[in-house]
Amino acid sequence: MKTLLSKAVSANAGRRMRGIGASLLCLSIAVSCSTTPKPSSSGSSAYFNYDRPTKLPSNPSNVRVKVSLSKQLVYVLEGNEPLLVMPVSVGTSSTPTPTGSYRIGNKDHKHRANTHGYATNGSETRQTYLNKKPSGWSFKGTPMPYWCGFIGESYGFHVGWMKDRPCTHGCIRMHENLGPKFFRLVNIGTPVSIAHSQPEDSTLGANVPRPPDATPLPDYPPAFMMGDGYFTKHKAPVYQ
């Protein structure tokens, strides 16, 4: 069983590497000389204001997470009581999100990718893969705020740009205002069930609004992405 799982994870990891280019495009983080994010469009403003009601658990040890890939929805439950129902973006057909039963294995508010990000040499900055970094240049990974991993550091929940269609290379991408809430609700060891569909799709998942289209996406400068700015770019979480 362990051998089969290892082969599956290795295969998925290979697909993830092939899909990283698409992931970087989906992130749409442009290189700029400015150090301050440009003002967003009206569409982006609506995106940034998106939120979902959230409750804190009375017993955190009873919290569990269910993911519906077909609906691109996450259900955070305490027993059968919903604490947070949120839309997400999941992996594409060529770089799918793994299905199965897992547990949250690691959490990191200021997590960074270890394969792609920003290479710098003095005043010059390039967005690149780590294995393509020019010799002698320093490197800092793409920010992946509020990371909650369920297969090591290969797959996890994290904040990033959401679309109305599967667009990630396997991770489960959360809205920036919901990432902090999810991060607080789950602990190391919280069960995670990922399947094509979930029984809650027809009840809790009915008519859950998704964030509006944020096109055109903001042009975040490298200095902002390489610092702590993106890790704190969200509304202050409010709980019921």
VOPAGU-2260 file (C-alpha; in pm, 1 decimal, decimal comma):
REM VOPAGU-2260
SITE   aa  ch    i         X         Y         Z
SITE  MET   A    0       0,0       0,0       0,0
SITE  LYS   A    1     282,5     240,6      91,1
SITE  THR   A    2     454,1     157,5    -240,0
SITE  LEU   A    3     138,6     235,8    -437,6
SITE  LEU   A    4      92,3     563,4    -249,6
SITE  SER   A    5     455,9     658,1    -310,9
SITE  LYS   A    6     415,0     588,5    -683,3
SITE  ALA   A    7      95,6     793,6    -692,9
SITE  VAL   A    8     255,6    1085,2    -512,4
SITE  SER   A    9     561,1    1067,1    -739,2
SITE  ALA   A   10     341,7    1065,1   -1048,1
SITE  ASN   A   11     140,3    1356,9    -921,5
SITE  ALA   A   12     459,4    1541,3    -832,9
SITE  GLY   A   13     573,7    1499,1   -1191,4
SITE  ARG   A   14     248,2    1638,9   -1320,2
SITE  ARG   A   15     282,1    1928,5   -1073,7
SITE  MET   A   16     624,1    2018,3   -1212,6
SITE  ARG   A   17     488,3    2013,7   -1568,0
SITE  GLY   A   18     201,5    2235,9   -1456,8
SITE  ILE   A   19     407,0    2495,2   -1270,0
SITE  GLY   A   20     432,5    2717,4   -1577,5
SITE  ALA   A   21      53,7    2731,5   -1597,3
SITE  SER   A   22      38,0    2793,9   -1225,6
SITE  LEU   A   23     268,1    3092,9   -1252,6
SITE  LEU   A   24      49,4    3234,6   -1528,4
SITE  CYS   A   25    -255,6    3179,0   -1311,2
SITE  LEU   A   26     -88,3    3369,8   -1029,7
SITE  SER   A   27     -30,5    3655,3   -1277,5
SITE  ILE   A   28     239,9    3818,8   -1068,5
SITE  ALA   A   29     416,7    4065,7   -1297,2
SITE  VAL   A   30     768,4    4197,9   -1248,7
SITE  SER   A   31     775,1    4571,6   -1185,3
SITE  CYS   A   32    1015,4    4833,9   -1052,7
SITE  SER   A   33     759,3    4977,6    -811,7
SITE  THR   A   34     743,9    4876,1    -444,8
SITE  THR   A   35     372,0    4949,1    -393,9
SITE  PRO   A   36      80,2    4749,0    -543,5
SITE  LYS   A   37    -106,8    4935,6    -814,5
SITE  PRO   A   38    -470,5    5034,0    -744,9
SITE  SER   A   39    -714,5    4761,5    -838,5
SITE  SER   A   40    -993,2    4789,3   -1093,6
SITE  SER   A   41   -1359,0    4789,2    -991,5
SITE  GLY   A   42   -1372,8    4417,4   -1070,0
SITE  SER   A   43   -1073,2    4355,4    -848,7
SITE  SER   A   44   -1229,4    4562,0    -569,6
SITE  ALA   A   45   -1533,6    4333,6    -570,5
SITE  TYR   A   46   -1300,8    4033,6    -562,5
SITE  PHE   A   47   -1105,2    4169,1    -265,3
SITE  ASN   A   48   -1427,2    4234,5     -69,9
SITE  TYR   A   49   -1547,4    3874,6    -103,7
SITE  ASP   A   50   -1600,1    3685,8     223,6
SITE  ARG   A   51   -1793,2    3396,3     374,6
SITE  PRO   A   52   -1951,7    3360,4     721,8
SITE  THR   A   53   -1741,2    3155,7     961,9
SITE  LYS   A   54   -1791,1    3007,1    1308,6
SITE  LEU   A   55   -1529,7    2898,0    1557,8
SITE  PRO   A   56   -1555,1    2538,6    1687,1
SITE  SER   A   57   -1650,1    2457,8    2044,2
SITE  ASN   A   58   -1424,2    2150,9    2027,3
SITE  PRO   A   59   -1138,0    2189,1    1775,5
SITE  SER   A   60   -1058,9    1816,8    1794,2
SITE  ASN   A   61   -1394,0    1744,0    1625,5
SITE  VAL   A   62   -1321,2    1958,1    1319,4
SITE  ARG   A   63   -1292,3    1785,2     981,7
SITE  VAL   A   64   -1253,0    1906,6     623,9
SITE  LYS   A   65   -1429,6    1774,8     314,8
SITE  VAL   A   66   -1337,5    1882,3     -38,8
SITE  SER   A   67   -1564,7    1846,0    -342,4
SITE  LEU   A   68   -1356,5    1866,1    -659,4
SITE  SER   A   69   -1651,6    1879,0    -899,2
SITE  LYS   A   70   -1808,9    2171,2    -710,7
SITE  GLN   A   71   -1475,2    2329,6    -611,9
SITE  LEU   A   72   -1606,4    2364,4    -258,3
SITE  VAL   A   73   -1454,9    2306,2      85,0
SITE  TYR   A   74   -1667,4    2218,2     388,8
SITE  VAL   A   75   -1515,1    2272,1     731,0
SITE  LEU   A   76   -1736,5    2087,3     977,7
SITE  GLU   A   77   -1753,6    2028,5    1351,5
SITE  GLY   A   78   -1941,9    1702,2    1357,3
SITE  ASN   A   79   -2223,5    1783,0    1114,0
SITE  GLU   A   80   -2228,7    2155,9    1188,5
SITE  PRO   A   81   -2078,6    2375,9     916,2
SITE  LEU   A   82   -1814,2    2620,9    1036,6
SITE  LEU   A   83   -1708,1    2744,3     691,9
SITE  VAL   A   84   -1828,9    2661,0     341,8
SITE  MET   A   85   -1598,8    2819,6      85,9
SITE  PRO   A   86   -1537,2    2800,5    -287,2
SITE  VAL   A   87   -1181,7    2715,4    -392,3
SITE  SER   A   88    -980,3    2650,0    -706,5
SITE  VAL   A   89    -850,9    2296,1    -757,3
SITE  GLY   A   90    -616,3    2114,3    -993,4
SITE  THR   A   91    -673,7    2082,0   -1365,2
SITE  SER   A   92    -736,9    1750,1   -1541,2
SITE  SER   A   93    -366,3    1727,2   -1631,2
SITE  THR   A   94    -245,3    1833,7   -1284,5
SITE  PRO   A   95    -524,6    1703,2   -1058,9
SITE  THR   A   96    -574,3    1745,4    -688,5
SITE  PRO   A   97    -522,0    1403,1    -524,9
SITE  THR   A   98    -831,7    1227,8    -392,3
SITE  GLY   A   99    -838,1    1026,9     -71,6
SITE  SER   A  100    -823,9    1062,5     305,2
SITE  TYR   A  101    -546,2    1270,0     460,0
SITE  ARG   A  102    -467,6    1484,0     762,5
SITE  ILE   A  103    -327,7    1832,2     793,5
SITE  GLY   A  104      42,1    1760,7     839,7
SITE  ASN   A  105     196,6    2107,7     853,2
SITE  LYS   A  106      90,4    2471,9     877,7
SITE  ASP   A  107     285,0    2783,1     781,9
SITE  HIS   A  108     137,4    3132,7     759,3
SITE  LYS   A  109     437,6    3261,3     562,0
SITE  HIS   A  110     503,7    2958,5     345,0
SITE  ARG   A  111     691,9    3000,2      17,2
SITE  ALA   A  112     722,3    2773,2    -285,4
SITE  ASN   A  113    1048,1    2581,1    -310,5
SITE  THR   A  114    1047,4    2546,7    -690,4
SITE  HIS   A  115     952,5    2889,1    -832,6
SITE  GLY   A  116     978,5    3249,7    -723,9
SITE  TYR   A  117    1213,0    3545,5    -761,6
SITE  ALA   A  118    1585,3    3557,2    -833,8
SITE  THR   A  119    1771,1    3877,6    -750,5
SITE  ASN   A  120    2112,4    4019,2    -828,2
SITE  GLY   A  121    2159,3    4370,7    -691,5
SITE  SER   A  122    1880,4    4584,8    -836,7
SITE  GLU   A  123    1775,6    4324,6   -1096,1
SITE  THR   A  124    1492,1    4081,5   -1025,2
SITE  ARG   A  125    1359,5    3795,5   -1238,8
SITE  GLN   A  126    1062,0    3568,2   -1185,1
SITE  THR   A  127    1190,3    3217,2   -1248,4
SITE  TYR   A  128    1220,8    2855,2   -1144,3
SITE  LEU   A  129    1476,1    2771,2    -878,6
SITE  ASN   A  130    1655,4    2528,7   -1111,9
SITE  LYS   A  131    1687,2    2805,7   -1373,6
SITE  LYS   A  132    1821,3    3066,3   -1133,6
SITE  PRO   A  133    2138,1    3232,7   -1267,9
SITE  SER   A  134    2449,7    3127,3   -1079,9
SITE  GLY   A  135    2530,1    3358,6    -791,7
SITE  TRP   A  136    2181,2    3510,9    -774,1
SITE  SER   A  137    1977,0    3487,8    -453,9
SITE  PHE   A  138    1631,5    3327,9    -460,3
SITE  LYS   A  139    1302,7    3367,9    -274,0
SITE  GLY   A  140    1000,8    3148,4    -341,2
SITE  THR   A  141     655,9    3262,9    -450,4
SITE  PRO   A  142     444,9    3339,8    -141,1
SITE  MET   A  143     174,5    3083,4     -58,3
SITE  PRO   A  144       5,8    3238,0     250,0
SITE  TYR   A  145    -171,1    3033,4     517,4
SITE  TRP   A  146     -33,8    2704,3     391,1
SITE  CYS   A  147    -194,3    2389,5     535,3
SITE  GLY   A  148     -26,3    2085,6     383,0
SITE  PHE   A  149    -193,6    1745,3     355,6
SITE  ILE   A  150      76,4    1560,7     155,6
SITE  GLY   A  151     404,1    1692,1     290,7
SITE  GLU   A  152     493,2    2015,6     115,0
SITE  SER   A  153     374,5    1886,5    -223,0
SITE  TYR   A  154       1,7    1947,0    -180,8
SITE  GLY   A  155    -186,4    2179,1      49,5
SITE  PHE   A  156    -439,9    2455,4      96,9
SITE  HIS   A  157    -303,7    2807,0      44,2
SITE  VAL   A  158    -407,2    3157,7     -58,7
SITE  GLY   A  159    -380,8    3247,0    -427,3
SITE  TRP   A  160    -579,5    3382,1    -720,3
SITE  MET   A  161    -907,8    3197,4    -767,4
SITE  LYS   A  162   -1078,7    3130,0   -1098,5
SITE  ASP   A  163   -1421,3    2992,1   -1188,5
SITE  ARG   A  164   -1255,0    2678,8   -1326,1
SITE  PRO   A  165    -987,5    2434,5   -1208,7
SITE  CYS   A  166    -656,1    2613,4   -1258,1
SITE  THR   A  167    -397,5    2491,1   -1005,7
SITE  HIS   A  168    -131,2    2224,1   -1036,7
SITE  GLY   A  169    -284,5    2018,1    -756,3
SITE  CYS   A  170    -302,6    2244,1    -452,8
SITE  ILE   A  171    -631,3    2382,9    -321,9
SITE  ARG   A  172    -629,3    2758,3    -363,8
SITE  MET   A  173    -823,4    2977,4    -119,8
SITE  HIS   A  174    -944,0    3338,7    -137,1
SITE  GLU   A  175    -721,5    3576,4      58,0
SITE  ASN   A  176   -1001,1    3668,5     303,4
SITE  LEU   A  177   -1080,9    3303,7     375,0
SITE  GLY   A  178    -728,9    3166,1     407,1
SITE  PRO   A  179    -678,1    3314,4     757,2
SITE  LYS   A  180   -1010,7    3169,2     871,2
SITE  PHE   A  181    -937,3    2819,6     738,2
SITE  PHE   A  182    -590,1    2835,6     892,6
SITE  ARG   A  183    -741,0    2905,7    1234,9
SITE  LEU   A  184   -1010,8    2638,2    1209,4
SITE  VAL   A  185    -777,9    2346,2    1131,1
SITE  ASN   A  186    -496,2    2198,4    1335,9
SITE  ILE   A  187    -217,5    1949,4    1275,1
SITE  GLY   A  188    -400,3    1618,1    1248,0
SITE  THR   A  189    -735,5    1755,8    1126,6
SITE  PRO   A  190    -887,4    1495,2     888,7
SITE  VAL   A  191    -921,2    1592,5     521,6
SITE  SER   A  192   -1140,3    1397,6     278,0
SITE  ILE   A  193   -1103,3    1483,1     -92,6
SITE  ALA   A  194   -1341,8    1334,3    -347,8
SITE  HIS   A  195   -1508,0    1410,7    -680,4
SITE  SER   A  196   -1825,4    1496,7    -488,8
SITE  GLN   A  197   -1949,9    1513,7    -130,4
SITE  PRO   A  198   -2296,4    1451,8      22,1
SITE  GLU   A  199   -2300,2    1817,1     132,4
SITE  ASP   A  200   -2295,2    1938,3    -229,8
SITE  SER   A  201   -2673,3    1927,9    -257,8
SITE  THR   A  202   -2736,4    2091,2      80,4
SITE  LEU   A  203   -2460,9    2308,9     226,0
SITE  GLY   A  204   -2304,2    2354,6    -115,5
SITE  ALA   A  205   -2615,1    2468,7    -297,1
SITE  ASN   A  206   -2596,5    2826,0    -427,4
SITE  VAL   A  207   -2264,6    2917,6    -264,1
SITE  PRO   A  208   -2146,4    3232,5    -446,1
SITE  ARG   A  209   -1797,0    3240,5    -589,2
SITE  PRO   A  210   -1572,2    3547,3    -588,8
SITE  PRO   A  211   -1636,2    3775,2    -887,7
SITE  ASP   A  212   -1391,3    3785,9   -1174,7
SITE  ALA   A  213   -1086,0    3990,6   -1075,4
SITE  THR   A  214    -965,6    4058,1   -1431,3
SITE  PRO   A  215    -746,2    4252,1   -1487,1
SITE  LEU   A  216    -538,9    4127,5   -1196,3
SITE  PRO   A  217    -325,2    4377,2   -1004,0
SITE  ASP   A  218      39,0    4419,3   -1095,5
SITE  TYR   A  219     212,8    4327,5    -770,0
SITE  PRO   A  220     578,0    4434,1    -772,1
SITE  PRO   A  221     855,1    4191,5    -674,0
SITE  ALA   A  222     942,1    4391,5    -360,4
SITE  PHE   A  223     586,3    4341,5    -234,9
SITE  MET   A  224     587,4    3968,8    -310,9
SITE  MET   A  225     934,9    3912,8    -169,1
SITE  GLY   A  226     849,0    4092,2     153,1
SITE  ASP   A  227     568,7    4019,6     398,7
SITE  GLY   A  228     304,3    4231,1     222,5
SITE  TYR   A  229     120,6    3947,9      46,6
SITE  PHE   A  230     104,6    3741,9     367,6
SITE  THR   A  231    -105,8    4006,9     540,2
SITE  LYS   A  232    -310,2    4127,2     242,7
SITE  HIS   A  233    -657,8    4034,0     361,6
SITE  LYS   A  234    -946,9    4166,7     565,3
SITE  ALA   A  235    -935,7    4117,0     940,0
SITE  PRO   A  236   -1118,4    3786,0    1004,0
SITE  VAL   A  237   -1458,9    3815,1    1171,4
SITE  TYR   A  238   -1626,4    3511,0    1328,1
SITE  GLN   A  239   -1988,6    3450,5    1420,1
